Amino acid sequence: MPDEVVIKAVTQWYSEKPMKMLLPLFFADGTRLDQLEIDCAQCARVLRAQHQRGMVCMVMADTYRLKGLAACDQCRSFTRFSFLCSGADGVVTVEWKKGESVVRTQVRATWLMRLATWLSRRT
């Protein structure tokens, strides 16, 4: 990476909040997104919450944009991320651009998480 790009990435890293402070995200029906797993763009290592910094913006009701950087201590690089997340009925849909196409995946809440959500609405 050219020095200017590295300096900009480091500045962005220190100016944004750790993702573990911004998650979990709660959707209107109680569905929640607890964590993100981001693959390092250089070495494909999974970068968890302690290696992620960014911001969360509500785009529309029950749809959020998560954007920021993930740092890899293995290959000492940054990976930029930008996801669009929506949640309903215990399913979180995550979308991101990969080249010219949009990738979409869905993650289901565990039965224990769905039970906890159901119980919290009943009390």
Helices and strands as residue ranges (DSSP letters): H 3-15, E 17-18, H 19-22, E 25-26, E 32-33, E 38-39, E 46-47, G 49-51, E 52-60, E 63-72, E 77-88, E 91-98, E 101-108, H 111-122
